[in-house]
């Protein structure tokens, strides 16, 4: 994974041997969050926060499966093109969600369109399939 090795060289990623127990734990956490995000009756804010958390856990699990780690959330999403062969138009949705999450966390401004939440849920479900296929 030349692109990921390049990120290690510039200190954006760390090379670290995969840990199967950590990987499985991330999958479990993501599954629970995604399941809860799809419960009827939750506010859009809660659904977004849970789905975003699930997406991040899955993206990090994929990165860890390949033997890398990052402490920067946005890098984890940007690496999806390398870890899961996710097309740019899809990983950029997660990047947009990351930016929206930061606005909410640091500036108290959360405005989530129905279409963005729908895309986040759809693509996070796709991540579940792709990350699970790594284990086969």
Secondary structure by P-SEA (a helix, b strand, c coil): caaaaaaaaaccbbbbcccaaaaaaaaaaaaaaaaaaacccccaaaaaaaaaaaaaaaaaaaaaaabbbbccaaaaaaaccccccccaaaaaaaaaaaaaaaaaacccbbbbcaaaaaaaaaaaaaaaaaaaaaac
